[in-house]
Amino acid sequence: MSMVQHCSCGQGSSCPSRARQTEPQMDLIHSSGVLVIQHLQSNYKDYHDFLDFMSSVGDPRNIFSLYFPLWFQLSQIVGTKMIWVAVIGDWFNLIFKWILFGQRPYWWVHETLFYQNNSLPQLEQFHITCETGPGSPSGHAMGSSCVWYVMITSALNFSRRLCDSSTQGCQRFGLVWSFLWMAFWIIQISVGISRIFIATHFPHQVILGVLAGILVAEAFEHVPSIHTASLKVYLHTSLFLFSFAVSLYLLLKMIDIDLLWSIPKAKKWCANPDWIHLDTTPFAGLVRNLGALFGLGLAINSQMFIQSCKVKNGYKTRFKLVCVAANLTSLQLYDFIKIPTHTEILFYTLSFCKSAAVPLSVVALIPYGVHLLIGDKERKLD
């Protein structure tokens, strides 16, 4: 799966980007999006730090390193659902990107013929602009909307159980409902604007990402048995997701459609080569997500998880707080582990292992260690 393969047009090959550029409708949508980006960059440059932060809020990688460790100790059912929604949502995002061949603003303005008789628009680039995959739909917007949808609906279900049937109780729940959904949309709009501001997405790609993420999350609201899935289910699901993606890639490659067409464009038009990162490529995201799903399946069906979290410890506040603190600390240390990028196979293999280690640590290894530590202290006190 070479990452530097170019799309050769004019010799019988299919070049999706060139085909898209000739569509007047898409040119009009893209040019309108460029005007929005220019407006944001011209008038809201002082908010760059805030928008940069909101872009990190929507980063799918934060699902595994921040949201999941917190929610798994609050509710194992919600934490498990969060990983499934994130993995399946990001997988659909990859398939959609391969099918839709979406352009990104920072390279489209240089390659389109739409501005041939006018001056070329100037879009500022930032250190997180140069994503290497196709642009539609937005992965940050889709990941953010699907995971925050899970968190909001789970919080509302919890609030509904605490609410009594009185009028005052219903009013309190109504206020909580309004506040949480308002927070949801503020976050999604902020994440979307941040992705448009840095010129890595057009507005329609962000909107499509948000809607697709909500649909994926809502679909999982009707799959109640995820948290009881066996290791066999995890393995079969991971194998299916990987096989389908690779088969689609190879099938389209056989008919001369290069699904990695966007990588040369990113390398060509990114303002700073140091802003090109291997972990933004399509296969890097696929491997990362499959590693997380495999690690969760291994952990949640392990004896360490059963002994530490499925006994009385699972209901102790002190146990949960210590686990959360230990998890967040260890995951911060994980960020210091840099995976070598000089060899693709090595990079993908280590990415899979590193991603699998996150849920394995959060669900099994660290809780089991805390269980042993608390158990020893309790025995000494006795």
C-alpha positions as CSV (number, residue, x, y, z in Angstrom):
1,M,0.0,0.0,0.0
2,S,2.4,2.7,-1.2
3,M,1.7,6.1,0.2
4,V,3.4,8.0,-2.5
5,Q,1.6,6.5,-5.5
6,H,0.5,9.2,-7.9
7,C,-2.7,9.3,-9.9
8,S,-1.7,9.2,-13.5
9,C,-4.3,10.9,-15.7
10,G,-4.4,10.9,-19.5
11,Q,-3.2,7.3,-20.0
12,G,-6.4,5.4,-19.4
13,S,-6.3,5.9,-15.7
14,S,-9.1,7.3,-13.6
15,C,-8.2,10.4,-11.7
16,P,-11.0,11.2,-9.2
17,S,-9.6,14.7,-8.3
18,R,-9.5,15.8,-12.0
19,A,-13.0,14.5,-12.5
20,R,-14.3,16.4,-9.5
21,Q,-12.6,19.6,-10.6
22,T,-14.6,19.7,-13.9
23,E,-17.9,19.6,-12.2
24,P,-19.4,23.2,-12.2
25,Q,-21.7,22.4,-9.2
26,M,-18.8,21.3,-7.0
27,D,-16.6,24.3,-8.2
28,L,-19.4,26.6,-7.1
29,I,-19.7,24.9,-3.7
30,H,-15.9,24.9,-3.2
31,S,-15.5,28.5,-4.2
32,S,-18.3,29.5,-1.8
33,G,-16.5,27.6,0.9
34,V,-13.3,29.4,0.1
35,L,-15.1,32.7,0.7
36,V,-16.2,31.4,4.1
37,I,-12.6,30.4,5.0
38,Q,-11.2,33.8,3.9
39,H,-13.9,35.6,6.0
40,L,-13.0,33.5,9.1
41,Q,-9.3,33.9,8.6
42,S,-9.6,37.7,8.0
43,N,-12.0,38.5,10.9
44,Y,-11.4,35.9,13.5
45,K,-7.6,35.5,13.5
46,D,-7.5,36.6,17.2
47,Y,-9.4,33.5,18.1
48,H,-6.9,31.2,16.5
49,D,-5.8,29.7,19.9
50,F,-9.4,28.9,20.8
51,L,-10.2,27.4,17.4
52,D,-7.0,25.4,17.6
53,F,-8.1,24.0,21.0
54,M,-11.6,23.2,19.6
55,S,-10.0,21.3,16.7
56,S,-8.2,19.2,19.3
57,V,-11.5,18.6,21.1
58,G,-12.8,17.0,17.9
59,D,-9.7,15.0,17.3
60,P,-10.8,11.3,17.1
61,R,-7.6,10.3,19.0
62,N,-8.9,12.1,22.1
63,I,-11.8,9.7,22.3
64,F,-9.4,6.9,23.3
65,S,-7.0,9.0,25.5
66,L,-9.5,11.2,27.3
67,Y,-13.2,10.6,26.9
68,F,-13.1,6.8,27.1
69,P,-11.0,6.5,30.3
70,L,-13.4,9.0,32.1
71,W,-16.6,7.4,30.9
72,F,-15.6,3.8,31.4
73,Q,-15.3,4.3,35.1
74,L,-18.6,6.2,35.3
75,S,-20.4,3.6,33.2
76,Q,-18.8,0.5,31.6
77,I,-21.8,0.3,29.3
78,V,-21.3,3.8,28.0
79,G,-17.5,3.5,27.8
80,T,-17.8,0.3,25.7
81,K,-20.4,1.9,23.5
82,M,-18.2,4.9,23.0
83,I,-15.4,2.8,21.6
84,W,-17.7,0.9,19.3
85,V,-19.3,4.2,18.0
86,A,-15.9,5.8,17.5
87,V,-14.4,2.8,15.6
88,I,-17.5,2.2,13.4
89,G,-18.0,5.9,12.8
90,D,-14.4,6.4,11.8
91,W,-14.5,3.3,9.5
92,F,-17.6,4.7,7.7
93,N,-15.8,8.0,7.5
94,L,-12.9,6.3,5.7
95,I,-15.3,4.5,3.3
96,F,-17.2,7.7,2.6
97,K,-13.9,9.6,1.9
98,W,-12.8,6.9,-0.6
99,I,-16.2,7.1,-2.4
100,L,-16.7,10.8,-2.4
101,F,-13.2,11.9,-3.3
102,G,-13.5,15.2,-1.4
103,Q,-11.1,17.9,-2.0
104,R,-9.4,20.0,0.7
105,P,-9.3,23.8,0.5
106,Y,-5.6,24.2,1.0
107,W,-4.8,22.2,-2.2
108,W,-8.0,22.8,-4.2
109,V,-7.3,26.5,-4.7
110,H,-4.0,25.7,-6.3
111,E,-5.3,23.0,-8.7
112,T,-8.7,24.2,-9.8
113,L,-9.4,25.9,-13.1
114,F,-12.2,27.9,-11.5
115,Y,-9.9,30.9,-10.9
116,Q,-8.0,30.8,-14.2
117,N,-9.1,34.4,-15.1
118,N,-9.0,35.8,-11.6
119,S,-6.4,36.1,-8.9
120,L,-5.8,33.0,-6.9
121,P,-7.3,33.1,-3.4
122,Q,-4.8,33.2,-0.5
123,L,-5.6,30.8,2.3
124,E,-3.4,30.7,5.3
125,Q,-2.2,27.3,6.5
126,F,-1.5,26.2,10.1
127,H,0.4,23.3,11.7
128,I,-2.8,21.1,11.7
129,T,-4.0,22.1,8.2
130,C,-2.2,19.5,6.1
131,E,-4.3,16.4,6.5
132,T,-3.4,13.8,3.9
133,G,-6.7,12.0,3.3
134,P,-9.7,13.1,1.2
135,G,-11.8,15.8,2.8
136,S,-15.4,14.6,2.7
137,P,-16.9,14.1,5.2
138,S,-14.9,15.7,8.0
139,G,-13.4,13.1,10.3
140,H,-13.1,15.5,13.3
141,A,-16.7,16.7,12.9
142,M,-18.0,13.1,12.5
143,G,-16.0,11.8,15.4
144,S,-16.9,14.6,17.7
145,S,-20.6,14.5,16.9
146,C,-20.9,10.7,17.3
147,V,-19.0,10.5,20.6
148,W,-20.6,13.6,22.1
149,Y,-24.0,12.3,21.1
150,V,-23.3,9.2,23.1
151,M,-22.2,11.2,26.1
152,I,-25.2,13.6,26.0
153,T,-27.8,10.8,25.5
154,S,-26.2,8.8,28.3
155,A,-26.2,11.8,30.7
156,L,-29.8,12.4,29.9
157,N,-30.7,8.8,30.5
158,F,-29.0,9.0,33.9
159,S,-30.8,12.3,34.7
160,R,-34.1,10.8,33.7
161,R,-33.7,8.0,36.2
162,L,-33.0,10.6,39.0
163,C,-36.0,12.7,38.0
164,D,-39.2,11.9,39.9
165,S,-42.6,12.1,38.3
166,S,-43.5,15.5,39.9
167,T,-43.9,18.7,37.9
168,Q,-40.8,20.1,39.5
169,G,-38.8,17.1,38.7
170,C,-39.9,17.2,35.1
171,Q,-39.0,20.9,34.9
172,R,-35.6,20.2,36.2
173,F,-35.1,17.5,33.6
174,G,-36.3,19.9,30.9
175,L,-33.6,22.4,32.0
176,V,-31.0,19.7,32.0
177,W,-32.1,18.5,28.5
178,S,-32.0,22.0,27.1
179,F,-28.6,22.8,28.6
180,L,-26.9,19.5,27.4
181,W,-28.2,19.7,23.9
182,M,-27.3,23.4,23.7
183,A,-23.8,22.4,24.8
184,F,-23.7,19.7,22.2
185,W,-24.5,22.0,19.4
186,I,-22.1,24.7,20.6
187,I,-19.3,22.2,20.7
188,Q,-20.1,20.8,17.2
189,I,-20.4,24.3,15.7
190,S,-17.1,25.3,17.3
191,V,-15.3,22.2,16.1
192,G,-16.7,22.7,12.6
193,I,-15.7,26.3,12.4
194,S,-12.2,25.4,13.6
195,R,-11.8,22.9,10.8
196,I,-13.0,25.4,8.3
197,F,-10.8,28.2,9.7
198,I,-7.6,26.2,9.2
199,A,-8.5,25.5,5.6
200,T,-8.5,21.7,5.9
201,H,-12.3,21.4,5.2
202,F,-15.0,23.1,3.3
203,P,-18.2,23.9,5.2
204,H,-20.4,21.3,3.4
205,Q,-17.8,18.6,4.5
206,V,-18.2,19.6,8.1
207,I,-22.0,19.6,8.0
208,L,-22.0,16.1,6.3
209,G,-19.6,14.9,9.0
210,V,-21.8,16.1,11.9
211,L,-24.9,14.5,10.4
212,A,-23.2,11.2,9.6
213,G,-21.8,11.0,13.2
214,I,-25.2,11.6,14.7
215,L,-26.7,8.8,12.5
216,V,-24.0,6.3,13.5
217,A,-24.4,7.1,17.2
218,E,-28.2,6.9,17.0
219,A,-27.9,3.5,15.3
220,F,-26.0,2.2,18.3
221,E,-28.7,3.4,20.7
222,H,-30.7,0.4,19.3
223,V,-27.9,-2.2,19.8
224,P,-28.1,-2.9,23.5
225,S,-25.9,-6.0,23.7
226,I,-22.5,-4.4,22.7
227,H,-21.1,-4.4,26.3
228,T,-21.7,-8.2,26.6
229,A,-20.0,-9.1,23.3
230,S,-17.5,-12.0,23.4
231,L,-13.9,-11.8,22.2
232,K,-15.0,-13.8,19.2
233,V,-17.4,-11.0,18.2
234,Y,-14.6,-8.4,18.6
235,L,-12.2,-10.5,16.4
236,H,-14.8,-11.1,13.7
237,T,-15.8,-7.5,13.6
238,S,-12.2,-6.3,13.4
239,L,-11.5,-8.8,10.6
240,F,-14.6,-7.8,8.6
241,L,-13.8,-4.1,8.9
242,F,-10.2,-4.6,7.8
243,S,-11.0,-7.1,5.0
244,F,-13.8,-4.8,3.6
245,A,-11.6,-1.7,3.5
246,V,-8.6,-3.5,2.0
247,S,-10.8,-5.3,-0.6
248,L,-12.4,-2.0,-1.6
249,Y,-8.9,-0.5,-1.9
250,L,-7.6,-3.3,-4.1
251,L,-10.8,-3.5,-6.2
252,L,-10.7,0.1,-7.1
253,K,-7.0,-0.1,-7.7
254,M,-7.6,-2.8,-10.2
255,I,-9.8,-0.4,-12.3
256,D,-7.1,2.3,-12.0
257,I,-8.6,4.4,-9.3
258,D,-6.0,5.3,-6.8
259,L,-7.6,5.9,-3.4
260,L,-4.3,7.4,-2.1
261,W,-4.6,10.2,-4.7
262,S,-4.8,12.9,-2.0
263,I,-1.4,12.2,-0.4
264,P,0.7,13.6,-3.3
265,K,-1.5,16.7,-3.3
266,A,-1.0,17.2,0.4
267,K,2.8,16.9,0.1
268,K,2.8,19.2,-2.9
269,W,0.7,22.1,-1.5
270,C,1.4,22.0,2.2
271,A,3.2,25.2,3.1
272,N,5.5,23.3,5.5
273,P,6.7,19.7,4.9
274,D,7.0,19.3,8.7
275,W,3.2,19.6,8.9
276,I,2.7,16.4,6.9
277,H,2.1,13.5,9.4
278,L,1.9,9.8,8.6
279,D,-0.8,9.3,11.2
280,T,-3.3,11.4,9.2
281,T,-3.3,9.0,6.2
282,P,-6.4,6.8,5.7
283,F,-4.7,3.5,6.6
284,A,-3.2,4.9,9.8
285,G,-6.7,5.7,11.1
286,L,-8.0,2.3,10.1
287,V,-5.2,0.5,11.9
288,R,-5.5,2.7,14.9
289,N,-9.2,2.0,15.3
290,L,-8.9,-1.7,14.7
291,G,-6.2,-1.8,17.4
292,A,-8.5,0.0,19.9
293,L,-11.4,-2.4,19.2
294,F,-9.2,-5.5,19.5
295,G,-7.7,-4.2,22.7
296,L,-11.1,-3.5,24.2
297,G,-12.3,-7.0,23.3
298,L,-9.2,-8.5,24.8
299,A,-9.5,-6.5,28.0
300,I,-13.2,-6.7,28.6
301,N,-13.1,-10.5,28.3
302,S,-10.0,-10.9,30.5
303,Q,-9.8,-12.3,34.0
304,M,-8.1,-9.1,35.2
305,F,-11.2,-7.1,34.2
306,I,-13.6,-9.6,35.8
307,Q,-11.6,-9.8,39.1
308,S,-11.1,-6.0,39.4
309,C,-14.2,-4.3,37.9
310,K,-17.0,-6.9,38.0
311,V,-16.7,-7.5,41.8
312,K,-17.5,-5.0,44.6
313,N,-14.6,-2.7,43.5
314,G,-16.6,-1.7,40.4
315,Y,-19.1,0.2,42.7
316,K,-16.5,1.8,45.0
317,T,-16.0,5.6,44.4
318,R,-12.4,5.4,45.7
319,F,-11.5,2.6,43.3
320,K,-13.0,4.5,40.3
321,L,-11.2,7.8,41.2
322,V,-7.8,6.0,41.6
323,C,-8.4,4.2,38.2
324,V,-9.3,7.5,36.4
325,A,-6.2,9.3,37.8
326,A,-3.9,6.3,37.0
327,N,-5.4,5.9,33.5
328,L,-5.1,9.6,32.5
329,T,-1.6,9.7,33.8
330,S,-0.5,6.6,32.0
331,L,-2.1,7.8,28.8
332,Q,-0.3,11.1,28.9
333,L,2.9,9.0,29.1
334,Y,1.8,7.1,26.1
335,D,1.9,10.3,24.1
336,F,5.7,10.4,24.6
337,I,6.1,7.1,22.8
338,K,6.9,8.1,19.2
339,I,6.4,5.5,16.5
340,P,9.1,5.5,13.8
341,T,7.8,6.5,10.4
342,H,10.6,5.5,8.1
343,T,9.0,2.1,7.3
344,E,5.2,1.9,6.7
345,I,4.7,-1.7,7.7
346,L,6.6,-1.1,11.0
347,F,4.6,2.1,11.5
348,Y,1.2,0.4,11.0
349,T,2.2,-2.6,13.2
350,L,3.3,-0.4,16.1
351,S,0.3,1.9,15.7
352,F,-2.0,-1.2,16.0
353,C,-0.1,-2.3,19.2
354,K,-0.1,1.1,20.7
355,S,-3.8,1.6,20.1
356,A,-4.6,-1.8,21.5
357,A,-2.6,-1.0,24.6
358,V,-4.8,1.9,25.5
359,P,-8.2,0.1,26.2
360,L,-6.2,-2.9,27.5
361,S,-4.6,-0.6,30.1
362,V,-7.7,1.4,30.9
363,V,-10.0,-1.6,31.2
364,A,-7.8,-4.4,32.6
365,L,-4.2,-3.7,33.5
366,I,-4.5,-0.5,35.5
367,P,-7.8,-1.5,37.3
368,Y,-6.3,-4.9,38.2
369,G,-3.2,-3.2,39.6
370,V,-5.4,-0.8,41.7
371,H,-7.5,-3.7,42.8
372,L,-4.4,-5.5,44.1
373,L,-3.2,-2.3,45.8
374,I,-6.4,-1.5,47.5
375,G,-6.9,-5.2,48.5
376,D,-3.5,-5.3,50.1
377,K,-4.2,-2.1,52.1
378,E,-7.6,-3.4,53.2
379,R,-6.1,-6.7,54.4
380,K,-3.4,-4.9,56.3
381,L,-6.1,-2.7,58.0
382,D,-8.0,-5.9,58.9
